[in-house]
Amino acid sequence: MKNILVTGAAGFIGFHLAEKLLKEGFNVVGIDNINDYYDVNLKYDRLNELGIDRSGAEIFNKPVSSNKYEYFKFIRLNLEDRENLPEIFKENNFDIVCNLAAQAGVRYSIENPEAYVDSNVVGYLNLLECCRHHNVKHLIYASSSSVYGLNAKVPFSTEDNVDHPISLYAATKKSNELMAHTYSHLYGFKTTGLRFFTVYGPWGRPDMAMFLFTDAIIKGNPIKVFNKGNLERDFTYIDDIIDGIVNVKNQKDKGEKYSLYNIGNSKPVKLLDFIEEIEKQLGVEAKKEMLPMQAGDVNRTWADVDSLKKDFDYNPKINVSEGVGKFINWYKQYYI
């Protein structure tokens, strides 16, 4: 049985990945620092879905066993912790590491730059060092569509130049890709970077558009529509993202030590059309506050996923109408 580390296991994507791997019978260790960037209760509730009791999960550096999955344990830990992170690697002999831990949010990075360097650069370096010294065969890590910056060519390709990030968040993700390349070259272990495109779905983050719009419309509050709605996003449902990660994990080594892929739906949707779908399914018209473009934001994202389809049989299935419906059903069950 393969031993897999999932960092960011209390986060949106990390939680879903851990759940998928556990259902498939893998031995999983999850770590997360459970910071207060958004409501920690949502993070603890995700962990509860995985059978992790909150009273145990609140304590740093203490392994907590799941009461639901025999082969899952959780440890609250900062990736910046150079003392305790290597101990986890020493004790568990990981075959694969899935790094989904990061300080998220483009706009927040403008206000709190230190948090991004600590987590996304220093913490990521510590993870690479642990992979190097503990014979990890494969590191799969989250990058982001934000690395494309103001790229006007669409769809975005991993062959495009990404040397001009327009947010610190994007810069840290670009640095992750460069660091992975260096470690694959110097130390010979496999690294696969996945540039995520606007992931949404049940248990999603409260700072993301899907959540913000639904929450505001249901409560009768106005929604903030940036660039007056003249934006397009490659909205990608969480199940399609998780299937893609699992496909990458399962693929046999082809010899390349460093690889990089886009992972998205490859069908950009106008922001106003996305809002209209939410209104339709809620049966409520949104009060819209039209605002200018936000610093660090981009007009359009669109993933070229041909290489991911070719190499890993990636096949996104969930369209926006179905995905919005699934999110709204979860939101109502969780919050109402």
N, C-alpha and C positions, 0 to 999 in steps of 0.2 A: 504493500500500500504506500502511495506517495505521500510525503509530508509536505504540506504547503503552508507558507506564511502569507496571510492577508493583512497588510497594513491599512489603516483607515477602516477597520472592520465595523465601527459604529457609525460610519458615514453612509451616505446614500448608495453609492456604487459598491463600496466594500461590503456593506451588509448583504446586498443582493448576491454578490459573488460568493461570499462565505456560505450563504444559504444553499446556493446551487451546488457548490462543491460538496457540502455535507450530505445533501440529498443523493449525490452520486457516490457517497461512501468514502470520500477522502478524509485523511487525518489533517485537520486544519487548526492552526493557531492564529488567533486574531489579536492585533494590537491596535490601540488608538489612545490618544491623549485626552479625548473628550473635552476639548476646549470649548469656550463659551462664545465662539463666533456666531452661533445661532443657538436656539433653545436646546439645552442639554437634555431636557426631558424626552425630546424626540430621539436623541441618540441612545438614551437608556432604554427606551421602548423598543427600538430596533434590536438592541442586544437581548432584551427580554424575549423577543420573537425567536431568538437563537438559543434560548434556555439559560441565559446568563442573568443571575440575580443582581439587582442594582447595588445592594449593600456590599457585595464583594467587588463589583466592577469599579466602585468609587475609590478603592484603595490602589495607590500606585505600586507597581512592581510585584503584585501578588497574583499568581495564576488562579483563575476561577474556572471550574469545570462546568460544562453545560448540563442542565437537568433534562435536556431534550435530545441532544445529539451526543452519542457516546464518544465520538472522536473529535470533540471541539473543546478548546479552552481559550479563555480571553485573558489578556494582560493589559492593564492600563499603563501606558509608557509613552514617553516622548522619544521620537527618533533622534533627537539631539543628545540623548543620554548615552554617552560613550562607555559608561561603566556597565549598565545593565543590558543594553541591546546585544552586545556580543555573547553574554551569558545565555540569552534565549536561543541564539544560534547554536551555541555549544551543546545545549541540552536537547535540542530537537532534530538536528541533522536534516535540515530542509533540503528537498530536491528542487523546489520551485518557490520563488518569492514573487508575489503580486503586490506591487507598491501602488496603493490607491490613496495613501495618506498624503495630504498637502494642505497648506493654508489656501483655501479657495477664495474666489471672488475677484473679478477684475477691478471693480470700483473701490473695494476695501483696500486693495494694495496701494492705492494712491494715498490713503490716509494712514496706513499702518505698515510701512515698508519693512520694518525690522522683523515683523512676524513672518513675512514671506521668505526672507533670507534664512532665518533660523530654521524653519520647517522644510522649505522646499530646496534649499541649497545645503546647509549644514547637515540637516537630518538625512537628506538623500545621500550625501557623501558617506555618512556613517553606515548607511545601508549597503552601499557599494563595497565598503571596506569589509563588512561582515560577510557579504557574498564571496568576496575574494578569499578571505581567510578560512572559510568554512565549507568550501567545495560545493557551493550552490551551482547547479547545472544551468539554470535558466532564470533570469530576472525579467519579468513582464512589468512595465511601468506605465503610469498614466502621464501622457503629455496632453496637449490641448490645441484646439483649432485657433486659439488666440495667438499662437506663434506666427500666423500668417499676416498679422497686422493689417495694414491697408492694402494688401495685395488685391489688385484689380482683376487679375486673370482668374476665370472660373471655368470648371470647378477647381478647387485648391488641390494641388498635387504635392506629394512629398518631394518631388523634383524641383519645386519652386524655391526661390531664394527666401529665406526667413531671417535675414540679418537685421531687420528693422522693426522690432517689437514696439508697441505703443503703450504698453503697461508693464509695471514691474512683475506682475503675475506672469505675463507672457515671457518676459526675460528669464524668469526662474525656470520655466518649462523648457525653453530653448537650452538653457544651461544643463538641464537634466539630460537632454539628448546628447549634448557634447560630452558630458562626463561618462555616460554609458558607452559611447563610442571609444573613449580613451581606455576604459576598464576592459572592454571586450578585446581591444587591440593588445593591451599590455598583459592581461592575465588569462585570456582565452576562454572566459565563460560567456554564454549566450545572453544577449540582451535584446528585448523586443519592446519598442516604444509604440504606444497607441495614442494618436491624437484624437481625443474625444470631441464630438460636435453636439452641443446643446442637448444634453441628456435630460429626460424628464420621465416621470412615472410615479407610482405609489411610493410613499416614504421619501419623497423628494425633499430637497432643501428648501426652507422657507424664504430664502433670499433669491430664488430663481423665478423666472417669469411665470411659469405654469402655476406655481403656488401663489405668488403675489396677486395675479389676476383673479384666480378662483376665490381666494380668501376675501379680497376686496369686493368683488361682485356680490358674493353671498351676503356680506355684511352691509351692503349698500354704500360702500365707500368708493370714491373715485379711484381709477387706476392711472398710473403714470405711463404715458406712451411717449417714449423718447424718439427723437428725430421726427416727431409728428406722425409716427407710424411707418415712415419710409425705411423700413428695415426688413431684411430677409434672414431667416435662420434655418439651418439644417436640423430641425427638431428630430431627435432620435430616441425611440422608446427604450426604456431600461432593459427589457428582456432581450432585445436585439443586441445591445451592447454586451450583456453578459454572455450570450451565445457566442459572440465574436471572441471574447476573452478566452472562453473555454476551448474554442476551436484552436486558438493559438497555443494554448497550454498542451493540447492533445497532439499537436503536429510533431512528427518525428523531425529530428535535427537534419536540416538539408546541407549543413556545412557552413552556412553564413553565421558568423558570430554576432554581427550587429545588424538589426533590421528596424525599419520604421514604417508605420502604416497609418493612414486615416481610418477612423471608424465612425461612420455616420449613416444617415438614411439615404443620402445622396439625392434628396428631393427637397430643395429649399422651399419654405413657406413664408409668404408675406406676413408680417406681424399682425396686421389688421385682420387678415384671414384667420389667423390662429385665435385671435381674440373673439372673432365672430363665431368660431366653432365652440368656444367655451360658453358664450352667450346662448347659443342655440341649445346646447345640452343642459344648461342651467335654467333656460326659459326666462332669462333676465337680461335686459340691455345694460351694458356697462356705462357708467359715468366716466368719460375720458378726459384726462388732463393732458393736453398736448404740450410736450416739452421739447427743447432743443436736444441735440446730440450730447451724450455724456462723454466726458474725457475718458480716453482709453477704450471707447467702444468702436465697433466697426459697422459698416452698412450691411454687409452680406457675408454669410458663410455657406459653403457648399463643398462637400467632401467628394473627391475622386476616390472611390473605394475599389477600383478595378483590381489592384494588386492584392488586396485583402480577399476579394472574391476568388481570384485565381489561386492564391497560395493556401487559403484556409477555408474555402467553400463558404465564405461569409454571405449571408442572404437575409437582409433585414425584411421583416414581414409585416410589422405593425404600422398602419397608416395613422395620420394625425387624428382623424375622427375616432378611430378605435382607441388610440392611446389616451386622448383627452377624456373619453368616457371612463376608461379604467382608473385614471387619476381621480376624477371627480367622485367616483364610487368610493375609492379609498378615503378621500378627504372627508366625505360625509360620515363614513363609518368611524373615522378616527376623531373628528372634531365636533360633530353635531350629535 
